[in-house]
Amino acid sequence: MGKNKKENNQFKLYLLIVFLVRLSLGINLIAIPLFLINLKISDLEFGIIIVSSSIGSIFVKLPLGILSDRISKKKLLYVGCILLSISTILFPYYRSYILLLRIIQGFSMSMIFIPLAVLFIEMFKESMSGWYN
């Protein structure tokens, strides 16, 4: 793994971030459809709301990859975590903005996973990153 204690601690921090983000996404996969079913919306609206996070994610991946090279990857990662947390917390309270909040969730997921993957690869040799992953 890392050669010194700082890299080891950094690796543990990244593992914790990945664990917490994946945990929140797993909860969202269950909670959001149940919440939408309780709103008694049409099937078309249901599908659009569920897919909107992927649409938000698709359109920002390339610009975020370029941006992560220009600014600090850690800052991008932290901003993504904060945006994901805020948009997830606000989701049940602002029913008229559900679609926008889902797009922000997709955008923030990209802000988390792109810098995280880059930092992970930088931490290890490229040949060993698949094994650690």
N, C-alpha and C positions, 0 to 999 in steps of 0.2 A: 504494500500500500504506500502511503506517504513516507517520505524519508525522515520527517521530523514531527515533533509534537503538534506544531501549528497546522500542518497538512492533515494530520490525523483528526484533530478537533474540527477542522473545516469539513472533512469527509463525514464526520458524525452529524454536523449541523445540516449538511445536505441530505443525509438519510432521514433526519427528523423532518425536514421540510417536505421531502417526497412522501413520507408516511402520512403527515397531516393533510397534505393536499389530496392524496389518493383517498384518504378516509373521508374527507369532505365531499369529494366527487362521488364516492360510493353512497354516501347518505343522500346526496342530491339525486342520484339515479332512482332512489326509492321514494323520497319525499316529494319531489317536484311533480311526478305523475299523479301521486295521490292527492296533492294539493289542487292540481288542475282538474281532476275528476270531481272534487268537491265543488268547484266553481261551476260545474255543469255547462261547459263550453262545447262547441261543436268539435267533431273529429278533425276537421280541417284546421281549426285554430289550435287544437291540441298538438297536431303534428308540426305546425309552423313554429310554435313556441319551443317545442322540444329540439327541433333542428336548428333553431336560430343561434344557439351557442356555437355549433359547428361552423355556421356561415361566418359568424364573427371571428372565429379562429382562423379560417381559411384565408380571409382577405388581409390579415395582418402578419402572417408568418414570415414572408419575405422581407417586408419593411422592418420587422422586429429583429430579424437576423442581422440585417445591416446595422440597425441601431445598436444592437448589443456589441458589435465590434467597435462602434464609435464612442459609446459611453460605458460606464461601469456595468458589467453583467450583474453584479450583486445588487446595484440600485434597481435595475430593471426587475430582478427577481423579487426584491422586497416590495416594490410598487405593485407588482402583479399579485403578490400574496395579500396585500392590503385591499386592492380592488376586488379580488375574489371574495374576501371576507365581507366587505361592505355590501357588495351586490347580493350575496347570499343571505345576509341578515335582513336587508331591505325587501327581499323578494316577496314574502307573504304580506307585507304591509302596504305596498303600493301596487294594487291590482291593475291600475290603468297603465303602468309602466313595465309590466311583466316582460314583454318582448324586448324592450330596451335593456332591462336588467340581464336577460339571458344572453344578449349579444355582448354585453360588458363581461359576463362570466366567461364566454368563449375567448374574448380578447385577453382577459387576465390569465386564463389558462395558458395561452400562448406566451404571455409575458413571463410565466413561471417555467414552462417546460423547455423553451428554447435556450435561455441562458443557463438553465440547470444542466442541460445536455452538453453545452459547450464547456462549462466549468468542470463537468465530470470528465470529459475527454482530456481537457488540459491537465487535470490532476494526475492522470495515469498515462502511461504510454498508450498510443492508439491500439497497439496489438493486444493489450491487456484490458482495455476498457469494456469489451464485450463480456469477458469473464467476470469482471466485477459487477457489471450491470445485471 
